[in-house]
Amino acid sequence: MMTAKNNKSDPYAGERLKESHFHPRQAELNLREAWSSWNGYKFADYYYDEEYEYFCIRNSCATYDICPMQKYSVSGADAEAMLNRMVTRDISKLKEDRVTYVCWCTDEGRLVDDGTIFKLGPESFLLTCGSPSLAWLRKSAFGFDDLDIVDLSDEIAALSLQGPTSCEVLKKVGLEGIENLKPFNIMHFDIAGSTDKPLMVSRTGFTGDLGYELWILPELALTLWDAVYAAGEDYGIQPYGEAATNMARLEAGFIMPGMEFNEALKTIHYKYDQTPFELNLDWLVDFKKPHFNGRSALLKESKQGSEYRLVKLDIEGNKPAEESFLYADKDCETEIGYVTSAMWSPVVKANIALAMIKSKYLKGDIWAEIYYGKELRHHNKVVRCQMQDRPFWSPDRARATPPAAF
């Protein structure tokens, strides 16, 4: 989820943006006034310091506003069949009160977007994604009669709570049994004296750590915020913005639009978008299920192989390889790919990156040419890279049920 910076020279730029359901509380905490925009919402790039917020995610707990995320209700007797034709994964196997990660493609097998599908009932689903997708959903609904698609993006307040103490905070809020919630499962709770369980909690997130996402009606958003922050006070709870999110998701090896992939409906140049196979999402493509959009192209690619492949790199030294080209030799004569995201990881203590490499060079040497600044001078160096199979950061607590008290 990339954010486009506001035009700082326009004093009225922020007034044209919608404010999140949590904005009154967040505005008090955004000491730097570091606002960006996401899907028409005023959105925090960071609140105080991006590295401090990152360490809160990894060492205590922190909240991330996901109100701007797109949310679509898909219901009716044809809801499952329609979604199953749209996405590459077989969601007919998805059980109620479960969540699954999905992606969907053009007829050419190029990635339109990725997101999550919540199964809320036998004929009721919630699709969430980073970019507006209502037009694509309506096109995908062609031929299905018993189907209702409703854009709920502004009608659901959503807050992500991530970090090793997140479960302890929710227990202190009074969410009885939250410690028994398994990854990619859903539970419903009462809050503030309600009796109809208006709070939905999913054990999901974008940090690779223990975490939850909280979904509630807008009129209860501030009540939820106050309850979470009162419970989290002794744990040093802190809001975090897009900058810290990007650090955490890179350590987890998660892809982000605008960095690892371009949404196929937004690209101009031929093949400047990507396929699920190029992004190492083979496990999301199920050729055993009935026809889905892009199946023929993806089946052909699965047999012939992909031109590029997304890989995880451990890079020599401590200079982040941001926007670096990759080569098969130290003399930089044979270009084989490019870095999509890079950072020095404080928790892994390593120089890490995600990169797209031409498939035919995956078994050979990989070198990165890194440019960096030092005391107003420009420098460059060529360093060796090692591919890594596992995520850079994947603690046991992210999967443990119940999570250990922290």
Sequence and secondary structure as in RCSB ss.txt:
>XXXX:A:sequence
MMTAKNNKSDPYAGERLKESHFHPRQAELNLREAWSSWNGYKFADYYYDEEYEYFCIRNSCATYDICPMQKYSVS
GADAEAMLNRMVTRDISKLKEDRVTYVCWCTDEGRLVDDGTIFKLGPESFLLTCGSPSLAWLRKSAFGFDDLDIV
DLSDEIAALSLQGPTSCEVLKKVGLEGIENLKPFNIMHFDIAGSTDKPLMVSRTGFTGDLGYELWILPELALTLW
DAVYAAGEDYGIQPYGEAATNMARLEAGFIMPGMEFNEALKTIHYKYDQTPFELNLDWLVDFKKPHFNGRSALLK
ESKQGSEYRLVKLDIEGNKPAEESFLYADKDCETEIGYVTSAMWSPVVKANIALAMIKSKYLKGDIWAEIYYGKE
LRHHNKVVRCQMQDRPFWSPDRARATPPAAF
>XXXX:A:secstr
   EE  TT TTTGGGSB  TTHHHHHHH TT  EEEETTEEEES SS HHHHHHHHHHS EEEE TTSEEEEEE
STTHHHHHHHHBSS GGG  TTEEEEEEEE TTS EEEEEEEEEEETTEEEEEESS  HHHHHHHTTT  S EEE
E TTT EEEEEESTTHHHHHHHHT TTGGG  TTBEEEE  TT SS  EEEES  SSSSSEEEEEE GGGHHHHH
HHHHHHHGGGT EE  HHHHHHHHHHHT   BTTTB  GGG  STT S  TTTTT GGG  TTSS  TTHHHHHH
HHHH  SEEEEEEEESSSS  TT EEESSTT  SEEEEEEEEEEETTTTEEEEEEEEEGGGTTS EEEEEEEEET
TEEEEEEEEEEEESS S   GGGT SS    
